[in-house]
Amino acid sequence: MIPCVQCNGPLVSAVQHGSFLLRCPACGANYNCTSWCAVGPTINHRVAVFREGEEATGPVLVGIGAEVWQRVRELASDGSFLHLRAAEAEPGAAPDTAI
């Protein structure tokens, strides 16, 4: 876990608009990393994608990062934050499914 420098809370991988970043859900701090278009196509493992604040409702998308990165970009284009997690860590995550 990488801690937030502002509040020491855990950072999560997130996407907003075209940016891939680390985000602290606790205090809202953002740490820009790079372009999502540069990172998304290189992710070769399954990810579960959640809308920030709606994690309890389950993922909005599950799939291999390199196969779903464009859909993730579309979902984040409205400015909302999407959290990315390893899909294997999410019980009941349906494989390769857009919800």
N, C-alpha and C positions, 0 to 999 in steps of 0.2 A: 504494500500500500504506500502510495506517495501522499504525504500530508500537505494540506493547504498551508501556505505560509501566513495567511491572515488569521485563520481560526483553528488550525491543526486538524480539521476534519478530513475525511478521506476524499481524494479526487477520483472522479470517474471519467472514462473516455466519453466524449460527446461530439456531436455534429450539429452545427447551426449554419444555415445558409450554405456556403461553400467551404466552411472552415472545419478542420478537425482540431479539437482542443481538449484540454483537461479542464474539468469544471468541478467546483465545490457546491453540491446541492445545499449544504448547510448555510453558507453565507453568500452564495451567488458569484464568487470570484471565478474569473475565467483566465486561463493560461493558453493562449494561442500556440499551436504547435506547427501546423502546416496546412496546406490545401487538402480537403477531403478527396479531391480528384487525384491527388498524388498518392494518397494512402489507401483509399478504399479498394482499388483494383489489385492491390498486393496482399490483401488479407485472405489467406487460404484456409481459414478455419471457420466453423459455424459461429455466427453471432446472433444474439437476440437483441432486438432494438426496442427500446421503451421510450415513451414520451415522458419528459420530466414531470413529476408530480402525479403521474398515473401508473406508476410501476405496479401497484397492487392489481390493476386490471389485466395485467399480462402484456406480453410483447405485441407490438404492432407489426413486426416483421421478424422472421427467422430465416437464416440461410447462410450460405458461404459468402463471406464478405466480397470477394471478387465477382460474384455473380449477382449480388443485390445492391452494390454500391450506388448505382444510378437511382434506384428506387429510394434508398436512404437519402440521397441528395434531394430528390423531389419532396419527400416527407418533411425535410428540414428547410425547404425553401420559403416557408411562411414565417421563418424567424423563431420557431419553437426549438427547444433543445431536445435532442434525442440522445439517450444514453445507450452505449454499446457494452454488451457483456458477452462472455463466452457462453454459447447456447447450452453447452453441456452442464453449466452451473445452474441452469434454470429448469427446475422440475416441471414436466408437462409441456415443455416448449415443443410445438409441432415442427417437424423438419421442413425446411425450405418452403415456408408458407407466408404469403402476404395476407394479413388479416384486415 
